[in-house]
Amino acid sequence: MIVECENCGAPLHVEVSDRMVACRYCQYANKVAGTRTLMAQTPCNWQPPPTWTPVQAQVARDAAKTVKSAVGIALLAPVILSAIGMLVAGGVVFAVASNSSSGSSGLPSLGPSWDGSAPFSCGGNDSVTLENVVASLPAQVAITVRENCELTIINSTIVAGVGIEAGGNRDVALSGTTIQASEVGVRLDGNKHLVVAGGVVRSSGTAVEAGGNVPVTVQGGATLTGSPPLVTRANAHLIDQGGILLDERTGLTGGK
């Protein structure tokens, strides 16, 4: 199963029989019985995030309590978001997105958040960053990106039928993230630009499927693994900056 490090909040794989587990990121010795379970069963081929930014858990919890008890949430939320970047409610870390739109008060509004327990979507002109998310959504589309939403996913693990379904304009960027899909890892159309920096996009079918005017940039040793790893249509094309494309049908690697 996957549990949460009591010190930094990182996801840690443990066996049911384990009594202690040392965090690979902060080296904290966790008593498994005292940790919070993130996933009752570790997904097949789950890979831990390559890096982890520790969450100042107590500060975030105090801020969340302040938000909950405040009458003027719309006035307090921007201040808290700018200070801590995350809200922790009930021990679950929610990645919070920045959003340039403003409400009637003239202050920035809360962006969307995602804990990985249900599919996520964004649209309009949102600029969304999701960080340190562990999601298991078999046979579902985990993330849908519409219109001009710009999406960045950092140090996350997503298991789904389709990892990301994206259309419209602006970028979708993956950094140090693993997507494990049964159908398609990432499917894009329109004028989206996919950037995969580090991490893995792996699928039993196609890893990345791109159409329209989509450029796909693979860099920093990122790996696309599938049958095939990449399918391009219309004006879509690959920009290879040190990535690895592995075709599981033939075992061959290389760019295009």
C-alpha positions in Angstrom: 0.0 0.0 0.0 1.0 3.7 -0.1 1.1 5.7 3.1 2.0 9.3 3.8 5.2 10.3 5.5 4.4 11.9 8.9 7.2 14.4 8.5 7.1 15.7 4.9 3.8 14.2 3.5 5.5 12.2 0.7 3.9 9.0 -0.6 5.7 5.9 0.5 5.2 2.3 -0.6 5.1 -0.3 2.3 4.2 -3.9 2.6 1.4 -4.8 4.9 3.8 -6.6 7.2 6.1 -3.6 7.6 6.3 -1.9 11.0 8.7 0.9 10.1 9.5 2.7 6.9 12.2 5.3 6.4 11.2 8.2 4.1 13.3 8.2 1.0 13.1 12.0 0.8 13.5 13.3 4.4 14.8 10.1 6.1 12.2 10.3 8.8 11.5 6.9 10.5 7.8 6.3 10.2 5.8 3.9 12.3 3.5 2.4 9.7 0.6 1.9 12.1 0.7 5.7 12.8 0.8 6.8 9.2 -2.2 7.8 7.0 -3.1 5.4 4.2 -3.2 7.1 0.8 -4.0 4.0 -1.2 -5.0 0.6 0.2 -3.1 -1.1 -2.7 -0.1 0.1 -4.5 -0.9 0.4 -8.3 0.9 -1.8 -10.7 4.2 -0.2 -12.0 3.8 2.7 -9.5 7.0 4.7 -9.3 7.8 7.1 -6.5 8.3 10.8 -7.4 11.9 11.4 -8.2 12.0 14.5 -5.8 9.7 15.8 -3.1 9.2 19.3 -1.7 8.3 18.9 2.0 5.0 20.4 3.1 5.0 22.7 6.1 2.1 20.6 7.4 1.4 22.4 10.7 1.4 25.8 9.1 -0.9 24.7 6.4 -3.3 23.0 8.8 -3.4 26.2 10.9 -4.2 28.2 7.7 -6.9 25.7 6.7 -8.5 26.1 10.1 -8.4 29.9 9.7 -10.1 29.6 6.4 -12.8 27.3 7.7 -13.7 29.5 10.7 -13.5 32.8 8.8 -16.7 34.6 7.7 -14.9 36.3 4.8 -13.2 33.4 3.0 -13.0 35.3 -0.2 -10.9 37.9 1.5 -8.6 35.6 3.5 -8.0 32.9 0.9 -5.6 34.9 -1.4 -3.4 35.9 1.5 -3.1 32.3 2.7 -2.5 30.9 -0.8 0.3 33.4 -1.5 1.9 32.5 1.9 1.8 28.7 1.8 0.7 27.6 -1.7 -1.3 24.7 -0.3 -4.2 23.9 1.9 -4.3 20.8 4.1 -7.7 19.7 5.2 -8.3 16.6 7.3 -4.7 15.5 6.7 -5.1 15.3 2.9 -2.8 17.5 0.8 -4.7 19.3 -2.0 -2.5 20.9 -4.7 -3.9 24.5 -5.3 -3.7 26.2 -8.6 -3.0 29.8 -9.3 -5.7 31.6 -11.2 -5.4 35.1 -12.7 -9.1 35.8 -12.8 -10.7 38.0 -10.1 -14.0 38.0 -8.3 -16.3 40.9 -7.6 -14.0 41.9 -4.7 -11.2 42.5 -7.2 -9.0 39.9 -5.4 -7.7 36.7 -7.1 -10.2 33.8 -6.8 -9.3 30.3 -5.6 -8.0 28.1 -8.3 -9.2 24.4 -8.7 -7.7 21.7 -6.4 -7.3 18.0 -6.8 -6.6 15.1 -4.4 -6.7 12.4 -7.0 -9.8 10.7 -5.7 -12.0 11.6 -8.7 -11.4 12.9 -12.3 -10.1 16.5 -12.6 -10.9 19.1 -15.3 -9.9 22.7 -16.1 -11.0 25.2 -18.7 -11.3 28.9 -19.6 -8.1 30.8 -19.1 -7.0 29.0 -15.9 -3.3 28.5 -15.2 -3.2 25.3 -13.0 -0.3 23.6 -11.2 -0.9 20.2 -9.6 1.9 18.9 -7.4 2.6 15.7 -5.4 -0.7 14.1 -6.4 -1.2 10.3 -6.3 -4.3 9.2 -8.3 -5.7 5.8 -9.2 -8.7 6.0 -11.6 -8.7 2.8 -13.6 -10.8 2.9 -16.8 -11.4 6.6 -16.5 -10.1 9.8 -18.0 -8.1 11.2 -15.1 -7.6 14.8 -16.3 -9.5 16.8 -19.0 -8.1 20.1 -20.2 -10.3 22.4 -22.3 -10.1 25.8 -24.0 -7.1 27.9 -22.9 -6.3 26.1 -19.6 -2.6 25.9 -19.0 -1.7 22.8 -16.9 1.5 21.9 -15.1 1.8 18.6 -13.2 4.9 18.1 -10.9 6.1 15.0 -9.1 2.8 13.2 -9.4 1.7 9.6 -10.1 -1.5 9.0 -12.2 -2.9 5.6 -13.0 -5.9 5.7 -15.3 -7.6 4.5 -18.5 -6.6 7.8 -20.2 -4.2 10.0 -18.2 -4.8 13.3 -19.9 -7.3 14.4 -22.6 -6.5 17.9 -23.8 -7.7 20.3 -26.5 -7.6 24.0 -27.2 -4.6 26.2 -26.7 -1.6 26.8 -24.4 0.7 24.2 -22.8 0.4 21.0 -20.9 3.7 20.3 -19.0 4.7 17.2 -17.0 7.8 17.4 -14.7 9.0 14.3 -12.8 5.6 12.7 -13.2 4.5 9.1 -14.0 1.4 8.4 -16.0 0.4 4.7 -16.3 -2.6 4.2 -18.7 -4.4 1.2 -20.0 -5.6 3.0 -23.2 -3.7 6.3 -23.9 -1.3 8.1 -21.7 -1.9 11.6 -23.1 -4.2 12.5 -26.0 -4.0 16.1 -27.4 -5.5 18.1 -30.2 -5.9 21.7 -31.3 -2.9 23.9 -30.6 -1.8 22.4 -27.3 2.0 22.0 -26.7 2.9 19.0 -24.6 6.3 19.2 -22.7 7.5 16.0 -20.9 10.5 16.8 -18.7 11.7 13.7 -16.8 9.3 11.1 -15.6 7.5 8.4 -17.7 4.3 8.3 -19.8 3.5 4.5 -20.1 0.5 2.9 -21.7 -0.7 -0.5 -22.8 -1.8 1.3 -25.9 -0.4 4.6 -27.2 1.7 6.6 -24.8 1.1 10.0 -26.5 -1.4 10.6 -29.3 -1.2 14.1 -30.8 -3.2 15.8 -33.6 -3.9 19.3 -35.0 -0.8 21.6 -34.6 0.5 19.9 -31.4 4.3 19.8 -30.9 5.4 17.2 -28.4 8.7 18.0 -26.6 10.4 15.2 -24.7 13.4 16.2 -22.7 15.6 15.4 -19.7 15.6 11.7 -20.1 11.8 11.5 -20.1 10.4 8.2 -21.4 7.4 7.5 -23.6 6.6 3.8 -23.5 3.7 2.2 -25.4 2.5 0.3 -28.4 3.4 2.6 -30.1 5.0 5.3 -27.9 3.9 8.2 -30.1 1.2 8.7 -32.8 1.1 12.1 -34.6 -1.6 13.3 -37.1 -2.0 16.4 -39.2 0.8 18.9 -38.2 1.7 17.3 -34.9 5.4 16.5 -34.5 8.0 15.4 -32.0 10.8 17.7 -30.6 13.3 15.3 -29.1 15.6 17.0 -26.5 17.1 13.9 -24.9 14.0 11.8 -24.4 13.5 8.1 -24.9 10.8 6.5 -27.0 10.3 2.8 -26.3 8.0 0.7 -28.6 6.9 -2.2 -26.5 5.9 -4.2 -29.7 9.5 -4.2 -31.0 11.6 -3.3 -28.0 13.3 -0.6 -30.1 14.1 2.8 -28.7 14.8 6.2 -30.3 13.3 9.5 -31.4 11.6 10.3 -34.7 
